[in-house]
């Protein structure tokens, strides 16, 4: 290395900031009080909260755990026909240029296995996602619908350099990955000791603490994204911010530089396709409220646009990245607009030259063959090479080189003007002797010609105004101008990157902060079926593309402080709750990663049709104006748009409804209007029909894709047309699934409890009636009010056969009938109190009494057929597994409690069932800390009926824990009303169930977040060895059901008290007049109920060809077991 004191600084071409002593804050190492620098309190955001999930860079899990689960030999034999059909389907889809809905590859149909490296993803909701690993790399990319790309990009790095007087400078890439295998970057400072860095995660923020990655410097990188509950503007932005805290631990002044380098692309083959180009941009803020048209404006943010030409994608589907930093008088900022990161070719050793600049001077500048898109293409450099460096010097001198800048694009957004520019290079490009006159559009779309110049002045003032960029302009807009000026686009077989660097002078024992932003702009989302829609954030930033990425980055750098305050206000009550275990706190927030990284698409559309028309007012005034309107819009899509997220990274179906049933607690608690929008889409799809016949994979049946009146399994897939081509799922006949209808009703009621939206309920009520009446006609074979399963996997457990009345589906059905009665009352009351609502009263008719009577009847049948005195049997069939202990048997009870409805079963039965699940499915499975296995036999052995019965489902485990919390809360409330011995017993039961709830959830922490390596990729399932199925899955968002149980569950509803105060609930279990009678007896009666008979041959709209429904045999009651 060359001593920094002898290396000459690269020549500046544009003055961006002046160098000065950094503004600092103090800590316990402060020098004596006479030090002239001010003492400011240390911001608490510098260091991570205690409840974060944390991992040292050198702490990787046992690789034997991070594997896809494989069926046993016996299971493999039974699955061979399905595997053959699955392989044919996957092959045919890919041959046809379509992505199958299952991301499986190879002869063994293996899913992707990206390894245990994930971290908190970057970006808001629905604008695409860039996943950053916990070891300092960028490694998971989802920018196009359903397209996941796994792999690190060696050029995407943060690097640090430190220099002290009399010492050689030292520089290091801040990543545990080894990028030396990349030809262009092999000379960079790889090899950071992974023991020096620790990662801390609390979504949507993450802290990486580097303890002397370079000597005597502590770095803390705080990453954050605009994920703000109940915010429907900021939360849609595709941008992330990195604030670096730099602390000088030494006794001498340190010169510290941090460089952010980023490749144009995602590390895939297209990065080397050629035609990509980079340009420098400046954002000028109208700082003093100057009137539009005034000549002077302050340059507040600078950076580089990386324009990416996507192969095979239409030109209007543009993709632009932006790396940026804010301008400060105490920070020296420099940029390299373009260098070849792949090595060889025209760029030669451009990446090595960049690194030499960084090491020798602490700055970066343009390099030979780099492209000259922003600051001079080649020419001579100093201090180890390089052309013109886009930096500011301390001398405060204006630069004639500014005259060689060419402004190519400009755009006004609110009070900001962004200018994209290039400098004529001295190598690959011809020199221009004077500024070029530029044609632009004014705000009315008319062409106007005016001279455009940029000059730079400095002053001795220490304020942010000390650096002024004076931009002369008339009213201009039109960021699509001059697209032909692609200066030095990349050539085939080379990849290009850019770098932004910030340097500070730091006295001993002082700390300062600098910030970078990364934004990406892909304004149009295009699905495989051809549907193209604007993303949500375009409502505020426009659909033009091109310059939007820089505006997003600028907006982020100016507003991330507000974001952080909002995040802290949201998270602090949970973090400071001493009654909650730390592992729960971190899982509660970190499982939300899926709302960013779940293939999420948030569109500016209504019913799959784009919202046309400009919204200049919203753009100019920001997102504040519409905030309250968005929050109270009843899910109207004209205000909040449409929302899609995948079932999982491997299961590429949108808004999979049987799974959304669990995950939706996160959405309704945090973005309730998005939840209502999703439900409106599902309700619209209920009416839709698609009679096209197709062969299903499970049993090779030929069935129609969608029958009108059936709740859809999903709202389509990325390779089709969402909202139109529903039911992309093709394993089973979902038109005959028994759980989807009840799940729709229960979610609508829960959403009403959360939002109080009467217009929402009124709109969906006719659809709910249609769904329930159709299901009743088709699936209640004996007229006892309880529907029966049909002898195939006709619910969310889609390879676990179920027949007749079942604990899972039956409980959901009883709860749904109860919800229908309650919703009917709401609709009827609304019809009577509002003018013009008479038709609503007619529509309700006798619905309230009808559904209330059915609920009472079904509740009795449910208990008669399934309650065995300890828990509810899996089903009421003659199968060998009919009395298995199902972890999810209380699903209906869980939702009824969550909604404040009359519960499905009495409290004693629920507590007994959940205690049994805890004792068997949790404690007796594996090591007792792996979650709740789906099925256990009464003898303590795992139910081996099928693969799913042997799995732990992470989302189901969270729902079981939520049900335990709810029953604990109700038992505690009842105990308060019972001062006698029974009250004390109830209190003990409540305490036990609360403990059991968190111990059940702890298994997911001990397994997925500690041993197995599934952090920020929580799978649908794992087996007893910890091997996964379907990484990155929707259902684990159900952890928010636990928070609902703790904070939002209604407890003042008289209906919800029925389980502990008698009513029709207990009439089906022996005619007890009150719950007290049952409790006093110690257990509930277990009588031998005879067969209620069955009705055969009743076929409704759900039955397809109509023959299978008669398979739902009902066996006699518990006396014959």
Steps between C-alpha positions, in 0.01 A plus 500: 500500500599861447494736794197726469705801598712464186220412259367786294125555500311437179415821316147623574250569226197603699503641851242312701600569861777660695725309735482595864525349842207263545209596718534257786338372813663369814522183702677382813842546335456875458805724543503758782232762529709772340463326163325759279279247321140485626375215714182350366307203640565172326194408290354169617445393139872455451498169682245221462226423751550205731215303345663479157581170339879492484762293328876531473634489145694184587202320656355277229264212581576135452472443122332166565188687607455735206364244257176437319294226660481173311216247539580160647530198273146394578365850440699523178331190365155642572598836347651362179191561283470856632872562447474376141208730423670788681814453293298498179318816599818688595671395177205595280465842659866585452498374143208735438697794637295517820609466859325214682330581828743269679865606476646151479802392302688192388412134491421499872287816472711683755421858608763775510724486807657844548666416830474652849615848410188718476445824687253788517389585144507847354199693374141569587202292394429402142773686311744215463751387757876470544600257771810580704669211676596503866872483404508832318409400145215561256372158407126454432329686218130522422431787263273328247185307594582153630865517394738424784871517437739376765866586508741768610635773275865557583492869402207583731693592810573748771871554558688701763838671495683666790811714498692662784799730497825308463325169424417318182129502415302180540190405304261207522188372327238464773379155409578150617461378144811452289467693176854436391371240258348780294759591237436870512499528879771258605726785607252647744546471875320174567558283802330687781512298820136386543542498878516879498143545378160424653163538333189617689157487339165649590306543177482741327834603649831322540825597671840360409767574759861479379747493788827615346462351155773759449712596802350723767181572311157379606233507231127452539296473181130556563283388211136601475212494255174699501276230643258707706174354635180656367698711255395444139751731336846479654457126556483442125838652418777278354790648691726435796734717707832412663611732777857439611619593847878537500682506834870575537627284784856623463699780660578673170291665233378260234402557141223248432334427165205272428433397141177352366546317171216346303477306176257585222277194529432207728798280431327296234610437140318810378749718688747413224257533210623847415311826458484595869621847594549721806454874549561742779207697644454795736184591689452872564274586789295819515627542852374847586159466345614699201245547231518268206714645228757657732849424384672388821432165661698291743649170389387273783552147365737359239545153361515271201219350294565151370271449201446131433376367167301188576532223248172377355297765682321784328684828488234679703559263793808694599724414794727758656704477819627802692779522756510834674623705793388827651722806472649626826763765563693275738529205264709470186301312241635342182362275227605265227215494253603187317764232522520152354448254785548182300865562407662479162345654190495873444501568872833331552587532865245773569379334820859461621566864413193604699625304801843661476336842500297406806799365690740779409275806530179397674312620194384353171483645150446399141724224371642401165243340276233545763259663264525867588125516554536744781836654538758446232576176325871435533794726495778531752442461867703557810572294803483165332297574188159619413348779305305792633370447851157639574605635838518821690824642630558699813631797310165636399599551139259504209570259214508577128445130436134559584464659159551156346192358670202424284156495659312219331182473703322704761175474689316694769338306784342708771766742622784299349661504160707202396762542230669208329822593330817379339844648456681465172791269553859532401535144382225324312291811423559819308540823695238770482632852533188656645176397671239358272166671465234262608143455391250404764129498558338748727234395746235530230681268267617782269856512375711785628859586424719669751867495588584255775815545706624369827750698704639429840577739782616451855519714806659482841166455673460173686132477418358269238472802273879524480487289189267637236424367158336775299279360232359738239176382356157585384200282584616165366406141532520195288738237631468294185707744298832414338487126552744470212782637715606164646864582563709187495232238562635168611613258236411131474679280751576784741315622805519854628458654844512836677634622833420781740747582777485721809803611701507660845773629730438361847680619818588245770213326678233665290207373297324627191239373254477486123217362286454325168182404316427222253184532289364313201230602261306251290172690468308248291444145623426258218356153557547198280151527352578847368328712765710809573419729792674791673635434846350678798787743552442646153193671643742735676814490283354454153519223243767658282799308629849620417556757774265360762764287669703808588191676632420198714852496639485873571162465668635219716808693614284799596229303677651191658517675834121529495474136397711396793290694747188329363666157521608561857153621601358176356756261648587656834184388689580140411872531566442656842240242608685302765234227498602391150807285430765655278486220245131573445566871454753442225292234324194724509677764294747291303237265357357809331791481255263302275283804436800652322667183376197283423484578129280790603334712232305813591335651194327828427191329361136411559380152414811431296462820294752780537388829648543754224557871535774703660526588863723801484353645817585188700850489359576861576357503848641161586306225668373701795188630325340162443616327815175524697290422194702184438457387861121531494417384148332165583745327268382690194759417238480840336680628809720210616542293184535121488734276694651163410748281679618150427423191698874450512828536316447151358119492478432777251132577555358834608293555815458127563187522704520200729843629607402868507250393765798469736727771360230768475532596867817688408330688219182589686690622806755706310348595162129433550389673180723269295336206672156631404620550143617139485164379631317701236706322234423159649129579516502607135673175408230297676255600228745432220488169314747330270350178364820402320587143589846398616675193633587524869830369626395311812274238340500594132133608521354724231325789674387856416740770609250721681132462584293808575415523866815323618759697693823497296811331628713784362473809283730375227874478446781717361511313170128555439259789548427565869138560606385346172672160478417399857564152639846457355540220754458166322570229756149439636150609400471814710143560387410225748724608784305535823709758686507788250139617545513510880836674484354777286216560745725496806751738348230747400366501854849535647572785259182675609608465863834656406370786286133553580440548126127472437520571125745212469266255674196623309676450170620147573192368679325361188815310405526348846142377483560346160810318622344364819172391346679322217728319744208403720312354206800310369684379805255451787403147399278413796337835576650540848643841414859372493680452169702186431834449329494287188769238545785688330725784621236769456650773718831676560669172599493397138651152515353399838175318427199584712149354496169581664475753783847621594653705778658752264232563238210439735625754750548758227148436375338545842692823554401624152130437565530696823675781313225506237238554767703784649566661160132466416415703808743770388353516150144498630572778749670707232201453272261628760700807600596636158273637233476304182600177672165322495630262239774399743241395756325291237831351400572394858152366549510221757875457470580581859270240651581256217874505561467517877286184496740326264794594721333349807413184309847466346671569831320209661581268210863603507541408865298177468705363215849613596546568872662203674517642850852641463529650151321504165574212265659572164183382325205264540599241244604136523862585416794394714584862573149623584589554866832673438575813697503782246691811601255721308181346641401825673517717186129584512513571871805722448324720242172513693685627806699744288174645367324516835241243387330219687778241508477168320551295816493572870809633668573176683503302174721758331748508787511121518559473125774761496670348804498166320655660193771654715574174682507288184557705184747739659676331789511147360619604155875499428674683785187677620621830354426472131140621484173304488497199270176477304399150608574282801354167595351448847796271584745789456627404155493732202210436262668354188192507281669734253781752473288788629386318812868463594593864444512804721314781323644824626190710441278239659727496804453874539122458471503230768695733727249776429211269590676414827539869583132562433380214716742608772354848492143376523588262782663789688191717452277221628734447794453863601126436522552184708666570835451137606727201447389463141615855436846415631511193277398706201774751577755219505367370168526847353860539614589157363345570159677835469826326582418223252425757229841661518677164537321379188614809309847468650542179302491703178766730639724218621459315173460748218675804645787322676583144394366449149593831335157603368512863611324734259396196299271324747368196315153357493623187672787296637530141608650341811851551357436867434496457123277752328215506254421824317742767620372855532133438571192712571345313794761595768360853493249339735728599787289816493203291610685465830523877524130525416426260785710710736370843401196499273278201581152620603417405858189705565268321259220309671507238227863429571412437865266218403759230552536595863139593574297221348281518187435284202870423483474240774166356392677265264711346774236360728265789566701675772334828592820690560873478469522500877323165510746349256798645683381376835479149359863521397427383145224520248257212428608254233180332389447246225316687228343298227545555128295794384450343158621644175359648186659361187523649156454868587706681243555875481715736299812380679480137407649503151394177334301414808593155615751536779309680771326185618831371635462704817392215726413575859589236755327460829593700801772450755339190644633293208858625512 
